[in-house]
Amino acid sequence: MSDFSVVLPDNLPLFSGISQEKRKAMLTCLGARVRTVRKGEFLVLAQDEVNYIGIVLSGEVHMIHEDRWGDKAVLAVIRSGGLFSETFVCGTILQSIVTFQAVKNTQFLVLPFQKVLHICTNACPFHHQLIENMLHLMADKNAQLLTKLEVVSKKKLRKKLLTYFSFQSEQAGSQTFTIPLTRTQLADYLCADRTAVARELAHMKDEGLIEINQQRVTLY
C-alpha cells in the first residue's frame, strides 16, 4: 500500500485534533483517494450505489433532488470541509436518492465507509477521533436540512425569502451578507419559479425591505 501523499488543508473539521503526520498514516490505512471534478460535473447521481464518504476539499457541491417532471430542488450547499453521501452509506439502503453536483471546480476526498466504520488491525490511535468528528458533521448537515425545511414550509414566496435571508444574516452575524446561491439556484432552493423569485426580490427592494446586488444582500 502506497503512502497517502496529498497534504490536506489544516482546517478540515473531519480531521480536527489529528495532526498532518497522523492524518497521512490514517488516510493511507483507510485507502483514501483524492478526486477532482469540473464545474457542472456530477459526483453522485440519484440511484447510484455509494459506499464511501466524500469530503469537499475545495470548491462547492450542491445536493439536488429532481422529480420525474424535471423540477429541481437544492437541498443543501456543501462547501470546503463538508461531507456528502454519508447519509446513504450509514443507512441500510445504499442507493442515493439525490444527486451531488459540483457548482465550482471541486476537489474531494473519498473515504471507503467500511474502513471508516471499523477499527483496523493497526489500531490507528486517531480513528475514534475521526468517527467522533464525522458524527458532529452529520449533525451539522441535519441542522442545515432542518433550516431548509423551515424555509420551504412557508406558504408565501416573500416569507420564504425573508426566512432564508434571516438565517443567512444570523449565520454571518450581520445585516449585510453574501448568499451562496445564484438567482437560479435560489429559486431551486426555494422550490419556486425563477421569474417569480426575481419579481418578488424587486418588489422587496422597492419597498425598502432589502438591498440586493447580485448575491450581496442587506436585510432591513
Secondary structure per residue as TSV (DSSP state, phi and psi in degrees):
chain	resnum	aa	ss	phi	psi
A	1	M	-	360.0	126.7
A	2	S	-	-80.1	152.5
A	3	D	-	-67.9	148.0
A	4	F	-	-73.6	118.2
A	5	S	-	-102.8	-9.2
A	6	V	-	-81.9	131.2
A	7	V	-	-86.3	118.4
A	8	L	-	-87.9	155.2
A	9	P	-	-58.3	146.1
A	10	D	T	-70.3	-24.0
A	11	N	T	-97.1	24.2
A	12	L	-	-77.9	119.0
A	13	P	G	-58.9	-32.0
A	14	L	G	-61.7	-27.6
A	15	F	G	-109.0	20.6
A	16	S	T	-58.2	131.4
A	17	G	T	84.8	5.2
A	18	I	-	-121.8	121.7
A	19	S	-	-69.6	162.6
A	20	Q	H	-57.3	-42.4
A	21	E	H	-65.0	-42.5
A	22	K	H	-67.5	-36.6
A	23	R	H	-59.7	-44.2
A	24	K	H	-58.6	-47.6
A	25	A	H	-65.2	-42.1
A	26	M	H	-66.5	-44.2
A	27	L	H	-68.7	-32.8
A	28	T	H	-62.9	-44.5
A	29	C	H	-62.9	-36.9
A	30	L	H	-80.6	-10.7
A	31	G	T	72.2	35.3
A	32	A	-	-68.3	150.3
A	33	R	E	-136.5	151.0
A	34	V	E	-108.8	133.5
A	35	R	E	-126.1	155.0
A	36	T	E	-128.8	135.1
A	37	V	E	-130.3	154.5
A	38	R	-	-89.7	163.5
A	39	K	T	-53.8	130.9
A	40	G	T	94.4	-16.3
A	41	E	-	-79.2	157.9
A	42	F	E	-101.0	135.2
A	43	L	E	-88.5	-41.9
A	44	V	E	-142.5	137.3
A	45	L	-	-103.8	151.4
A	46	A	T	-56.0	138.3
A	47	Q	T	83.8	-8.4
A	48	D	-	-66.9	143.7
A	49	E	B	-87.1	127.2
A	50	V	-	-115.2	136.3
A	51	N	-	-131.2	21.8
A	52	Y	E	-139.4	161.9
A	53	I	E	-102.5	131.3
A	54	G	E	-103.4	139.7
A	55	I	E	-124.2	121.2
A	56	V	E	-73.3	121.9
A	57	L	E	-91.6	-38.0
A	58	S	E	-155.4	155.3
A	59	G	S	96.6	-153.9
A	60	E	E	-157.3	139.0
A	61	V	E	-126.7	138.5
A	62	H	E	-108.5	136.4
A	63	M	E	-91.8	118.5
A	64	I	E	-123.4	138.4
A	65	H	E	-114.8	129.6
A	66	E	E	-121.4	126.2
A	67	D	-	-83.2	-179.8
A	68	R	T	-68.7	-14.6
A	69	W	T	-96.7	2.5
A	70	G	-	90.4	4.5
A	71	D	-	-77.6	129.0
A	72	K	E	-105.7	147.3
A	73	A	E	-134.9	127.9
A	74	V	E	-82.8	113.6
A	75	L	E	-86.9	-35.0
A	76	A	E	-156.6	150.5
A	77	V	E	-110.5	122.3
A	78	I	E	-114.3	114.8
A	79	R	E	-106.1	-173.0
A	80	S	T	-52.2	127.5
A	81	G	T	96.1	-15.1
A	82	G	-	-81.4	157.3
A	83	L	E	-98.1	155.0
A	84	F	E	-143.9	155.7
A	85	S	S	71.9	-0.3
A	86	E	H	-65.9	-29.6
A	87	T	H	-61.8	-36.8
A	88	F	H	-85.1	-39.1
A	89	V	H	-71.1	-23.0
A	90	C	T	-85.4	-9.4
A	91	G	S	-97.9	-172.4
A	92	T	S	-91.2	-17.9
A	93	I	-	-105.8	113.8
A	94	L	-	-83.7	-12.1
A	95	Q	B	-75.9	131.5
A	96	S	-	-73.0	139.3
A	97	I	S	-101.8	2.9
A	98	V	S	-131.9	169.1
A	99	T	E	-111.3	141.1
A	100	F	E	-111.8	119.8
A	101	Q	E	-124.6	137.0
A	102	A	E	-77.4	126.4
A	103	V	S	-102.9	-2.4
A	104	K	S	-140.7	164.7
A	105	N	-	-56.2	127.3
A	106	T	E	-133.0	137.3
A	107	Q	E	-114.5	134.4
A	108	F	E	-140.5	156.4
A	109	L	E	-101.9	137.0
A	110	V	E	-109.6	124.0
A	111	L	E	-119.5	116.0
A	112	P	E	-57.7	124.4
A	113	F	H	-63.9	-43.1
A	114	Q	H	-61.0	-33.4
A	115	K	H	-75.0	-28.7
A	116	V	H	-71.8	-41.1
A	117	L	H	-69.6	-37.7
A	118	H	S	-107.1	133.8
A	119	I	-	-65.8	130.5
A	120	C	-	-78.3	170.7
A	121	T	T	-66.7	-20.3
A	122	N	T	-78.0	-10.8
A	123	A	-	52.0	53.5
A	124	C	-	-53.6	125.4
A	125	P	T	-65.1	-20.6
A	126	F	T	-103.5	11.3
A	127	H	H	-64.8	-41.4
A	128	H	H	-62.5	-38.5
A	129	Q	H	-62.7	-39.8
A	130	L	H	-61.0	-46.0
A	131	I	H	-64.3	-41.5
A	132	E	H	-62.7	-44.0
A	133	N	H	-62.7	-38.9
A	134	M	H	-63.2	-40.4
A	135	L	H	-64.0	-38.1
A	136	H	H	-62.7	-42.5
A	137	L	H	-68.0	-36.1
A	138	M	H	-64.6	-37.9
A	139	A	H	-64.8	-39.9
A	140	D	H	-62.7	-40.2
A	141	K	H	-63.9	-41.2
A	142	N	H	-61.6	-38.9
A	143	A	H	-63.8	-39.1
A	144	Q	H	-63.2	-39.8
A	145	L	H	-70.0	-33.7
A	146	L	H	-66.8	-36.4
A	147	T	H	-61.8	-45.2
A	148	K	H	-58.2	-43.6
A	149	L	H	-62.7	-41.3
A	150	E	H	-62.0	-40.4
A	151	V	H	-67.9	-52.6
A	152	V	H	-75.4	-12.7
A	153	S	T	-74.6	-15.3
A	154	K	-	-68.7	140.0
A	155	K	S	-78.2	-37.2
A	156	K	S	-95.2	142.4
A	157	L	H	-60.4	-40.7
A	158	R	H	-60.6	-41.9
A	159	K	H	-65.8	-36.7
A	160	K	H	-61.5	-45.3
A	161	L	H	-63.8	-46.1
A	162	L	H	-65.0	-38.4
A	163	T	H	-65.7	-43.3
A	164	Y	H	-62.3	-47.1
A	165	F	H	-63.3	-35.7
A	166	S	H	-63.1	-44.0
A	167	F	H	-62.7	-42.1
A	168	Q	H	-64.9	-39.3
A	169	S	H	-63.8	-44.0
A	170	E	H	-62.3	-42.0
A	171	Q	H	-65.3	-38.4
A	172	A	H	-79.9	-19.2
A	173	G	T	70.5	29.1
A	174	S	S	-157.2	153.4
A	175	Q	S	-72.9	-19.5
A	176	T	E	-108.1	130.3
A	177	F	E	-155.7	166.6
A	178	T	E	-113.1	122.2
A	179	I	-	-81.8	149.9
A	180	P	S	-86.2	11.0
A	181	L	-	-123.6	142.0
A	182	T	-	-74.5	174.7
A	183	R	H	-60.5	-43.4
A	184	T	H	-64.3	-43.2
A	185	Q	H	-66.6	-36.3
A	186	L	H	-63.6	-42.6
A	187	A	H	-61.3	-42.9
A	188	D	H	-62.7	-40.7
A	189	Y	H	-63.1	-39.1
A	190	L	H	-84.4	-3.8
A	191	C	T	57.6	47.3
A	192	A	S	-133.3	163.6
A	193	D	-	-73.0	137.4
A	194	R	H	-61.9	-40.9
A	195	T	H	-63.3	-41.2
A	196	A	H	-64.3	-39.5
A	197	V	H	-64.9	-45.5
A	198	A	H	-61.0	-42.0
A	199	R	H	-64.9	-43.3
A	200	E	H	-67.9	-37.8
A	201	L	H	-63.1	-38.8
A	202	A	H	-64.7	-42.3
A	203	H	H	-63.4	-43.4
A	204	M	H	-63.7	-36.8
A	205	K	H	-67.5	-44.7
A	206	D	H	-61.5	-33.4
A	207	E	T	-85.9	1.0
A	208	G	T	78.9	17.8
A	209	L	S	-81.8	-33.1
A	210	I	E	-143.2	162.6
A	211	E	E	-122.6	129.2
A	212	I	E	-136.8	132.7
A	213	N	E	-138.0	105.2
A	214	Q	T	58.6	-113.5
A	215	Q	T	-105.6	7.1
A	216	R	E	-93.6	124.2
A	217	V	E	-127.4	138.8
A	218	T	E	-118.0	127.1
A	219	L	E	-104.0	121.9
A	220	Y	-	-99.1	360.0
